Amino acid sequence: MESVVVGGVRIAYERAGAGRPVVLAGGTGMPPVAWEFSGLRGALVAAGFEVVTYAARGVAPSDAPPAPYTMAQLTGDLAGLMDHLALRDAAVVGYSLGSFTAELLARTRPDLVGALVLMAGAGPLTGVVDAVLDAEAELIGLFGHLPPAFAALQTLLTTLPPAVLRDDAEQVAAWRELLGGQESVWAAPAGEAGQSAASSGWLRDPSRMAALAEVRAPALAVAFEHDLYFPPHTGRAAAAVLPRGEFAQVDGAAHGGLLTHPGETAEVLLRFLTAER
């Protein structure tokens, strides 16, 4: 991966394909290779887009400055990267935490964002997410990071659909093995603590939902049917506030639908990104 220094923080990135640019902003602790693993990057390249993926501050191989982080800092990193690459009028696709980054970028740097996709990260704070934020803050306060076993369990329980968790022991075991190395995604423990703090500050901002009305780009809120964090009703609420908002649901998927339902997710995004407006 190449890298650029933005405000003293080294941000690693990669480009693939040619055409209209699409920037993919990942979720908490999400390495850029996850976009390739999901097949979404390849689907976008095949559809004629140039795709930019990057590691947000805290995620290896980017830098992990001391925590806490703010969404303004994470968004500034992305804006600096796009300025460095001379990207304008790009489609910006955010997943989970990356949705927060993409949303704030569309509000503060509208010159960079020609279209916006908020995937599994749009809408009001739910009781489940509020409880998760409290648990993460308490554990990070005690240990300086989330215990790996807790982080793996949290990801497992939210990534897979309920029927798979209940009935498919083989798939659950495979995901447990995959998640066993989850702590290695962080450049340093400060990255995990920093991103958690940024999420908490963003999600608990009482002015956040009303500010969606400032987004002028065409926007799509994507929700996964069984997402415990951002269920479909939150995505619909966000789309209703966005001036040019649309809503789409991926059936059968939980918060990790990007990885468990990659074909359906890619179909929803490509339909939006290739539509005449």
ChimeraX attribute file (.defattr): number of C-alpha atoms within 10 A of each C-alpha:
attribute: neighborCount
match mode: 1-to-1
recipient: residues
	/A:1	13
	/A:2	11
	/A:3	16
	/A:4	17
	/A:5	15
	/A:6	16
	/A:7	11
	/A:8	10
	/A:9	16
	/A:10	22
	/A:11	27
	/A:12	22
	/A:13	18
	/A:14	14
	/A:15	16
	/A:16	16
	/A:17	17
	/A:18	14
	/A:19	13
	/A:20	15
	/A:21	23
	/A:22	27
	/A:23	24
	/A:24	24
	/A:25	29
	/A:26	26
	/A:27	23
	/A:28	21
	/A:29	23
	/A:30	23
	/A:31	22
	/A:32	26
	/A:33	14
	/A:34	16
	/A:35	20
	/A:36	13
	/A:37	13
	/A:38	19
	/A:39	16
	/A:40	23
	/A:41	26
	/A:42	17
	/A:43	18
	/A:44	22
	/A:45	18
	/A:46	12
	/A:47	15
	/A:48	14
	/A:49	21
	/A:50	19
	/A:51	24
	/A:52	22
	/A:53	23
	/A:54	28
	/A:55	30
	/A:56	31
	/A:57	28
	/A:58	31
	/A:59	27
	/A:60	22
	/A:61	22
	/A:62	24
	/A:63	22
	/A:64	25
	/A:65	18
	/A:66	13
	/A:67	17
	/A:68	14
	/A:69	23
	/A:70	19
	/A:71	23
	/A:72	16
	/A:73	14
	/A:74	22
	/A:75	23
	/A:76	19
	/A:77	23
	/A:78	23
	/A:79	21
	/A:80	16
	/A:81	22
	/A:82	16
	/A:83	13
	/A:84	12
	/A:85	12
	/A:86	9
	/A:87	19
	/A:88	16
	/A:89	15
	/A:90	20
	/A:91	25
	/A:92	27
	/A:93	24
	/A:94	25
	/A:95	25
	/A:96	23
	/A:97	27
	/A:98	28
	/A:99	25
	/A:100	26
	/A:101	32
	/A:102	30
	/A:103	26
	/A:104	23
	/A:105	24
	/A:106	23
	/A:107	17
	/A:108	17
	/A:109	14
	/A:110	18
	/A:111	14
	/A:112	19
	/A:113	27
	/A:114	18
	/A:115	22
	/A:116	28
	/A:117	29
	/A:118	29
	/A:119	30
	/A:120	31
	/A:121	30
	/A:122	33
	/A:123	25
	/A:124	19
	/A:125	19
	/A:126	14
	/A:127	11
	/A:128	11
	/A:129	16
	/A:130	14
	/A:131	11
	/A:132	14
	/A:133	18
	/A:134	11
	/A:135	13
	/A:136	21
	/A:137	18
	/A:138	14
	/A:139	15
	/A:140	18
	/A:141	12
	/A:142	10
	/A:143	10
	/A:144	14
	/A:145	22
	/A:146	22
	/A:147	13
	/A:148	15
	/A:149	15
	/A:150	12
	/A:151	16
	/A:152	20
	/A:153	14
	/A:154	12
	/A:155	17
	/A:156	20
	/A:157	16
	/A:158	19
	/A:159	22
	/A:160	24
	/A:161	22
	/A:162	16
	/A:163	9
	/A:164	12
	/A:165	17
	/A:166	10
	/A:167	10
	/A:168	11
	/A:169	11
	/A:170	11
	/A:171	13
	/A:172	17
	/A:173	13
	/A:174	10
	/A:175	16
	/A:176	16
	/A:177	12
	/A:178	12
	/A:179	17
	/A:180	14
	/A:181	12
	/A:182	16
	/A:183	19
	/A:184	14
	/A:185	19
	/A:186	23
	/A:187	20
	/A:188	18
	/A:189	21
	/A:190	23
	/A:191	28
	/A:192	27
	/A:193	24
	/A:194	21
	/A:195	26
	/A:196	24
	/A:197	20
	/A:198	21
	/A:199	20
	/A:200	19
	/A:201	15
	/A:202	19
	/A:203	22
	/A:204	13
	/A:205	11
	/A:206	12
	/A:207	10
	/A:208	17
	/A:209	17
	/A:210	11
	/A:211	14
	/A:212	22
	/A:213	17
	/A:214	16
	/A:215	24
	/A:216	18
	/A:217	21
	/A:218	19
	/A:219	27
	/A:220	27
	/A:221	28
	/A:222	29
	/A:223	31
	/A:224	27
	/A:225	19
	/A:226	22
	/A:227	22
	/A:228	19
	/A:229	23
	/A:230	26
	/A:231	22
	/A:232	24
	/A:233	14
	/A:234	21
	/A:235	26
	/A:236	21
	/A:237	17
	/A:238	26
	/A:239	24
	/A:240	17
	/A:241	18
	/A:242	22
	/A:243	16
	/A:244	15
	/A:245	22
	/A:246	19
	/A:247	18
	/A:248	19
	/A:249	20
	/A:250	20
	/A:251	15
	/A:252	17
	/A:253	25
	/A:254	27
	/A:255	28
	/A:256	22
	/A:257	27
	/A:258	25
	/A:259	19
	/A:260	17
	/A:261	17
	/A:262	19
	/A:263	15
	/A:264	16
	/A:265	25
	/A:266	19
	/A:267	14
	/A:268	15
	/A:269	19
	/A:270	14
	/A:271	10
	/A:272	19
	/A:273	21
	/A:274	10
	/A:275	7
	/A:276	6
	/A:277	6
